[in-house]
Each structure stands twice: as C-alpha cells, then as structure tokens.
Amino acid sequence: MIEFALRTTGRQIDLDSTLDCGQTFRWSKDGEWWKGVVRDTVLFLKENSDGIIVRSSSESLLGRDVYSGIESYLGLEDDLQMIRSTLEKRLRAFDLKVRAVSEKALSEASGLRILRQDSFEMVVEYILSTRNSIPMIRWMSDRLSELFPENRIDFCGESYYAFPSLSQLKNISEETLINLKIGFRVPWLLKLFSKIEKESYFSGLSTLTVEEKLEELTKHDGIGYKVGSCVILFSYGELSAFPVDIWISRVMKDLFAFSGSTKKLMRFGMDSFSPYGGYYQEALFRYYRTHKLGRDFK
C-alpha cells in the first residue's frame, strides 16, 4: 500500500460533491473514506485540514505515477475561481430566476471538480447508463469486473476488481451480459467490443476537437449525444461539453423554458456557457437532483 498526503492549498475540492455527482460510478463512502476503483487501481481518499490523504494499491494511476495521476484524475489543475467568474459573466444574459437558481447551484457545488477518467471505461459505463439509474450502473460495472477473477485486488483487508480490458471483454458471451441484466444494451456492447481492435483507439481521440470527438464516438451503436458528451467531458476533460439527460432536460424546461432534442439542448448549453458548460451542467445536475426539483417538468 502507498499512502501520502496530497496538499490542496489554494485548490478547493469537495470529495462528496465530486465523487457523488453522477460523473463516476465505482466509488462509495465508508465513514470518512471514499473508496473506489479507478480502472486497475484501488484508491481510498479522505479529506483533512491540509488536503487529502491518499491510499493507493498501485504506484501508478491511469498511465502516470500515482502522485501526478491523482492530481490529474481529480481535476486539480482546473482554476475553479476563474471558472466560476466566467460562468457568472455568462449568466448576466439571463433573467433573475436563472441567475438566482444558478448562483445557489454553483455555491453548493463550489468544491466540485470534473474528473479525468479512463476513456474506455467511460464509454462502457455510459453505454450502461442509458435509461438506467446510478445505483444500477454501479452494480453492473462491479459485476462486469467481477467476471474476471484475475482482476481481483486485495487491499486493506477488502477485495476489489479492476475494470476489464478490451481484450478480456472481446471474449465475453451474449448470455453472460444478459445475465448481468444489461438488457437492450447488450448488442451495443458486443458490437463495440468486436469492432474496436485496441483500447488505444479511445486514447487516440484526445487529439481531436470537441466536434470531431462527438462525431467519431456517435458512429458507434448506443452512443448518442448524451453518452458522447459525458465521455468527452468526464474522460477527455472537454469542459465546454454539456451532457443532457432527464435531469438536465427538466432544468432546461424549468429555468429556461427551453425544450427540444438532446442535440438542441446540448448545443444551447455549450453555446451559452462556453468554455465551461460542463461545470455549469454538473452544478445544475447536482442541485436539482439533491433538492428533488423539476420533477413536474416531464
């Protein structure tokens, strides 16, 4: 086990907001600790007065040493003060209700950061997210990982499972996926696993523009603008992305009296709150979900 203190002085972060806002699925809170699996590394995180105590099962994280890897993963390079200031300027174009609700949402999410997660894992998990709840996405991701005993990681007296590689998933059967209650998403995943030769395909998309990333990702079955936007935001760090799910559709109707297709709503969010639409979206998503707002806007 590797344990170290990550100082976050001047770089505000709230682990509760960051890890429980719907952008990631394999984390859970146990007392003071957040425990999760980031691709093939088990991490325990706990906040203290100076920053974050990190416990890691590995010396590396997503291709970096664990020290720089955790800073990148947690989005600590983002200037939250500048992001907040920019969004407040964008909001001046809207009426008092929009500004008041947005101010509350941004304040309650003041320490929320956009994670930089593994692109292949994000593609699979966000395909699973289609018409699904966060607890079920977590359950499916964990059960999918547990299919491979060789991926077991024993850490601090508990057992965890790394997320499977593409080469492992290429050998998975339709029956096995059906037994995981993946349902109508099964053909999408099987086609993805067979069509993509190497995981480097996904990392290679990092050099493309936002529009090019979306165009490439949406060529695959099961990846529409919602899934594609989530992947480019939470994996590639394209902070202008504005994913639209049922909650954000409700927000658009409630706050902006605006409705339409996923693409239309996505474009509105990206154009109105560039270059930080993703941070605004997450703040609104968390606020409406936490306070159970907008349920009358179907």
Salt bridges, closest charged atoms under 4 A:
GLU3 OE1 - ARG55 NE 2.99
ASP16 OD1 - LYS29 NZ 3.07
ASP30 OD2 - LYS35 NZ 2.75
GLU32 OE1 - LYS46 NZ 3.98
ASP50 OD1 - ARG7 NH1 3.97
GLU71 OE2 - ARG11 NH2 3.13
ASP78 OD2 - ARG116 NH1 2.79
GLU88 OE2 - ARG84 NE 3.00
GLU103 OE2 - ARG84 NH2 2.73
GLU108 OE1 - HIS291 NE2 2.91
ASP118 OD2 - ARG39 NH1 2.73
ASP142 OD1 - ARG26 NE 2.85
GLU146 OE2 - ARG143 NH2 2.78
ASP154 OD1 - ARG152 NE 2.91
GLU158 OE2 - LYS35 NZ 2.96
GLU199 OE2 - ARG39 NH2 2.91
GLU211 OE2 - ARG267 NH2 2.44
GLU216 OE1 - LYS219 NZ 3.06
ASP221 OD2 - LYS191 NZ 3.20
GLU238 OE2 - LYS213 NZ 2.70
ASP254 OD1 - LYS97 NZ 3.11
ASP271 OD1 - ARG267 NH1 3.45
